[in-house]
């Protein structure tokens, strides 16, 4: 499908973000979210990490290690093969994102 033809029609897609994340097995993923980035939808980015975790675990990886709650601003979950952080602000690649990515890579 052509993405531009379907960008505003999410219901017509026959896949979700967690399926795309699962394609990266056996590589690691780090998702960086921003609290006010409503177009990217930080809560559903987080839930995609939760859902993709089963694919990682099926391949003997640790998946997504996280508490049983929605993320709070300032949270960083870097213990598993899927990492996630939520920072304040809007949609842009911030210095805080860079620091989180570098921290995750050095884990």
C-alpha positions in Angstrom: 0.0 0.0 0.0 1.1 3.6 -0.6 1.5 5.3 2.8 0.4 8.7 1.6 -2.9 7.2 0.3 -3.6 5.8 3.7 -1.9 8.2 6.2 -5.2 9.5 7.5 -7.2 6.3 7.4 -5.6 4.2 10.2 -8.5 1.7 10.2 -7.8 0.6 6.6 -4.3 -0.8 7.6 -4.0 -4.4 8.2 -1.0 -4.1 10.5 -0.1 -2.2 13.6 3.2 -0.7 14.8 4.0 -3.7 17.0 4.1 -5.9 13.8 6.7 -3.6 12.3 8.7 -3.7 15.5 8.7 -7.5 15.5 10.5 -7.4 12.2 13.6 -6.1 13.9 14.1 -9.4 15.9 16.9 -10.2 16.9 18.0 -6.5 17.0 17.2 -4.1 19.8 14.7 -1.3 19.6 14.5 2.0 21.5 11.4 4.1 21.2 11.6 7.7 22.3 8.3 9.5 23.0 7.4 13.0 23.8 4.5 13.9 26.1 2.9 16.5 23.8 3.6 14.6 20.5 -0.1 13.7 20.0 0.4 12.8 16.4 2.9 10.1 17.3 0.7 9.1 20.3 3.1 8.3 23.1 0.7 6.0 25.0 0.2 3.8 21.9 4.0 3.8 21.2 4.4 2.4 24.7 1.7 -0.2 24.1 3.3 -1.2 20.8 6.5 -2.0 22.8 4.4 -4.1 25.2 2.7 -6.0 22.3 6.0 -6.5 20.3 7.6 -7.9 23.4 6.0 -11.3 22.9 7.7 -11.7 19.5 11.1 -10.9 21.1 10.5 -13.4 23.9 9.5 -16.1 21.4 13.0 -15.7 20.0 14.7 -16.1 23.4 15.2 -12.3 23.9 14.1 -10.4 27.0 11.5 -8.2 25.2 10.2 -5.1 27.0 10.9 -4.8 30.7 8.5 -2.3 32.2 6.2 -1.7 35.2 2.5 -2.5 35.0 1.4 1.1 34.4 1.4 3.8 31.8 4.6 5.7 31.5 5.2 9.0 33.3 7.3 11.9 31.9 10.9 11.1 32.8 10.5 7.3 32.7 13.2 5.3 30.9 12.8 1.6 30.6 16.2 0.3 29.1 16.5 -3.1 30.7 15.2 -5.2 27.9 15.8 -5.7 24.2 13.0 -3.2 23.6 13.6 0.2 25.4 11.4 3.1 25.8 11.5 6.6 27.3 9.1 9.5 27.6 10.3 13.0 27.8 8.5 16.4 28.1 7.9 18.4 25.0 6.7 18.1 21.5 7.8 16.3 18.3 11.5 16.9 17.7 14.7 15.0 18.3 16.0 16.6 21.4 19.3 16.5 23.3 17.6 14.4 25.9 16.6 11.9 23.2 20.3 11.7 22.1 21.4 11.1 25.7 18.8 8.3 26.1 19.9 6.6 22.9 23.5 6.8 23.8 22.8 5.5 27.3 20.8 2.6 25.8 23.6 1.7 23.4 26.1 1.5 26.1 23.9 -0.7 28.3 
